[in-house]
């Protein structure tokens, strides 16, 4: 993962609302065929207006933090766990690595 990409992801995660969204969808993002969670349920859980939720989900999707799946009129969101783990690995390996360890 490039440093610039990791920076974009950390920037997106710098907002409390987006961390709350990830907390809500993470349990629905695990397993071989994770179902995700529809946007309406995410909005209800956070008491967010649809426009606000849409703004955050659109940016999170653009930056690769969430993956979407459409079923009829509903869009299901799940956390993109591999991207989140790669980003944390980038932080640990290249930023927090002890001096002289490289």
Helices and strands as residue ranges (DSSP letters): H 3-12, H 16-26, E 37-38, H 39-46, H 50-62, E 66-71, E 74-79, H 81-90, I 91-95
